Amino acid sequence: LKSETRLRLALEASEMATWSWHLTTDEVFWNDQHFLLFGIDPRPNPVTSADFFNHVHPDDRQPLSKLLQKA
């Protein structure tokens, strides 16, 4: 628990965005900074991958989707 607390504090201090994506459920969990970087007021999690792709440039959506599927 101490290491998790330290990591959370370091991420908050550096204003880094973090996320995790549960592929089987398509639930995506963003920290507050992730929302702010996209210009969205923080809201309850989970969000979906569609929320992420809505903020990707249209020209980049299909190539990115293919890369994510491959991964």
C-alpha positions as CSV (number, residue, x, y, z in Angstrom):
1,L,0.0,0.0,0.0
2,K,2.8,2.4,0.7
3,S,4.2,1.9,-2.9
4,E,0.7,2.5,-4.3
5,T,0.4,5.7,-2.3
6,R,3.8,6.9,-3.4
7,L,3.0,6.2,-7.0
8,R,-0.3,8.0,-6.8
9,L,1.3,11.1,-5.2
10,A,4.1,11.1,-7.8
11,L,1.6,10.9,-10.6
12,E,-0.5,13.7,-9.1
13,A,2.6,15.9,-8.5
14,S,3.9,15.4,-12.1
15,E,0.3,15.9,-13.5
16,M,0.7,12.7,-15.5
17,A,-2.3,11.0,-17.1
18,T,-2.9,7.3,-16.4
19,W,-5.4,4.8,-17.6
20,S,-6.2,1.1,-17.7
21,W,-8.3,-0.7,-20.2
22,H,-10.1,-4.0,-19.5
23,L,-10.3,-5.4,-23.0
24,T,-13.0,-8.0,-22.2
25,T,-15.4,-5.5,-20.8
26,D,-14.2,-2.4,-22.7
27,E,-14.1,-0.5,-19.4
28,V,-11.5,2.2,-19.4
29,F,-10.4,3.9,-16.1
30,W,-8.8,7.3,-16.3
31,N,-7.3,9.3,-13.5
32,D,-8.5,12.9,-13.2
33,Q,-5.5,14.3,-15.1
34,H,-6.4,12.2,-18.1
35,F,-9.8,13.9,-18.3
36,L,-8.2,17.3,-17.9
37,L,-5.7,16.7,-20.7
38,F,-8.6,15.9,-23.0
39,G,-10.4,19.1,-21.8
40,I,-13.2,17.1,-20.1
41,D,-14.4,17.6,-16.5
42,P,-13.4,14.6,-14.4
43,R,-16.3,12.2,-14.1
44,P,-16.9,8.8,-12.6
45,N,-15.2,5.8,-14.2
46,P,-15.4,3.6,-16.1
47,V,-15.6,5.2,-19.6
48,T,-15.3,3.3,-22.8
49,S,-12.8,3.1,-25.6
50,A,-15.2,5.2,-27.7
51,D,-14.7,8.1,-25.2
52,F,-11.0,7.8,-26.0
53,F,-11.3,7.5,-29.8
54,N,-13.7,10.5,-29.9
55,H,-10.6,12.6,-28.9
56,V,-8.3,11.0,-31.5
57,H,-7.9,12.8,-34.8
58,P,-10.2,11.2,-37.4
59,D,-7.3,10.4,-39.7
60,D,-5.6,8.5,-36.9
61,R,-8.5,6.5,-35.5
62,Q,-8.4,3.5,-37.9
63,P,-4.6,3.0,-37.8
64,L,-4.6,3.3,-34.0
65,S,-7.5,0.9,-33.7
66,K,-5.6,-1.7,-35.8
67,L,-2.5,-1.3,-33.7
68,L,-4.5,-1.8,-30.5
69,Q,-6.2,-4.9,-31.9
70,K,-2.8,-6.3,-32.9
71,A,-1.4,-5.6,-29.4
